[in-house]
């Protein structure tokens, strides 16, 4: 994330309430979520996992689970925000065989 992108994100989130953010982080914690990798591996329909190339945590999770994943260049965890055109391009390439 560039300095400008970081500043924009801080400005966007500056008025968030700390208790609400804490509750959201607790509710969405990976430690609280079931391991859905076996269900995803068993899918018989096309499936692809998009993540930013600098999102080492989630790209490693996809790789370890043996899931098909696609990296969004020059992006971290918020790939859709950091590189919207690249994210859309990856998504379109995944969907292209179906339209």
C-alpha positions as CSV (number, residue, x, y, z in Angstrom):
1,X,0.0,0.0,0.0
2,X,1.4,3.4,-1.0
3,X,1.7,6.2,1.5
4,X,-1.2,8.0,-0.3
5,X,-3.4,4.9,-0.2
6,X,-2.6,4.4,3.5
7,X,-3.6,8.1,4.2
8,X,-6.8,7.7,2.3
9,X,-7.7,4.5,4.2
10,X,-6.9,6.2,7.6
11,X,-9.1,9.2,6.5
12,X,-11.9,6.8,5.6
13,X,-11.7,4.9,8.9
14,X,-10.8,7.7,11.3
15,X,-14.4,7.9,12.7
16,X,-14.9,4.2,13.2
17,X,-15.8,3.3,16.7
18,X,-13.1,1.2,18.5
19,X,-15.5,-1.1,20.2
20,X,-17.3,-1.9,16.9
21,X,-14.1,-2.6,15.1
22,X,-12.9,-4.8,18.0
23,X,-16.2,-6.8,17.8
24,X,-15.9,-7.1,14.0
25,X,-12.3,-8.4,14.3
26,X,-13.3,-10.8,17.0
27,X,-16.2,-12.1,15.0
28,X,-14.2,-12.6,11.8
29,X,-11.0,-14.0,13.4
30,X,-9.6,-17.0,11.5
31,X,-9.3,-18.7,14.9
32,X,-13.1,-18.6,15.2
33,X,-13.9,-19.8,11.7
34,X,-14.2,-23.4,10.7
35,X,-11.7,-24.9,8.3
36,X,-13.6,-24.9,5.0
37,X,-10.6,-26.1,2.9
38,X,-11.9,-29.7,2.6
39,X,-15.3,-28.4,1.4
40,X,-13.6,-26.1,-1.1
41,X,-11.3,-28.9,-2.3
42,X,-14.4,-31.1,-2.9
43,X,-16.2,-28.6,-5.1
44,X,-17.0,-30.0,-8.6
45,X,-17.5,-26.5,-10.0
46,X,-14.8,-24.1,-11.1
47,X,-13.4,-22.2,-8.2
48,X,-10.7,-19.6,-7.8
49,X,-9.3,-17.7,-4.9
50,X,-8.1,-14.1,-5.5
51,X,-5.5,-12.5,-3.2
52,X,-2.9,-9.8,-3.4
53,X,0.6,-10.9,-4.2
54,X,1.8,-9.2,-1.0
55,X,-0.8,-10.8,1.2
56,X,1.5,-13.5,2.4
57,X,-0.9,-14.8,5.0
58,X,-3.8,-15.5,2.7
59,X,-1.8,-16.6,-0.3
60,X,0.0,-19.1,2.0
61,X,-3.3,-20.4,3.4
62,X,-4.6,-21.0,-0.2
63,X,-1.3,-22.7,-1.2
64,X,-1.3,-24.9,1.9
65,X,-4.9,-25.9,1.3
66,X,-4.1,-26.8,-2.3
67,X,-6.7,-24.3,-3.6
68,X,-6.5,-22.7,-7.0
69,X,-5.5,-19.1,-6.3
70,X,-4.7,-16.1,-8.4
71,X,-2.5,-13.2,-7.3
72,X,-3.4,-9.6,-7.9
73,X,-0.1,-7.9,-8.8
74,X,1.2,-5.0,-6.5
75,X,-1.6,-5.6,-3.9
76,X,-1.8,-6.7,-0.3
77,X,-4.7,-7.8,1.7
78,X,-7.2,-5.3,0.3
79,X,-6.4,-6.1,-3.3
80,X,-9.8,-4.9,-4.6
81,X,-9.1,-1.4,-3.1
82,X,-5.3,-1.2,-3.8
83,X,-5.4,-2.4,-7.4
84,X,-9.1,-2.4,-8.6
85,X,-8.3,-2.7,-12.3
86,X,-5.9,-5.6,-11.7
87,X,-8.4,-7.2,-9.4
88,X,-11.2,-6.8,-12.0
89,X,-8.9,-8.2,-14.7
90,X,-8.2,-11.3,-12.7
91,X,-11.9,-11.8,-11.9
92,X,-12.8,-11.3,-15.6
93,X,-10.2,-13.9,-16.7
94,X,-11.7,-16.4,-14.2
95,X,-15.2,-15.7,-15.4
96,X,-14.4,-15.5,-19.2
97,X,-15.0,-19.2,-19.9
98,X,-18.5,-18.9,-18.6
99,X,-19.8,-15.9,-20.6
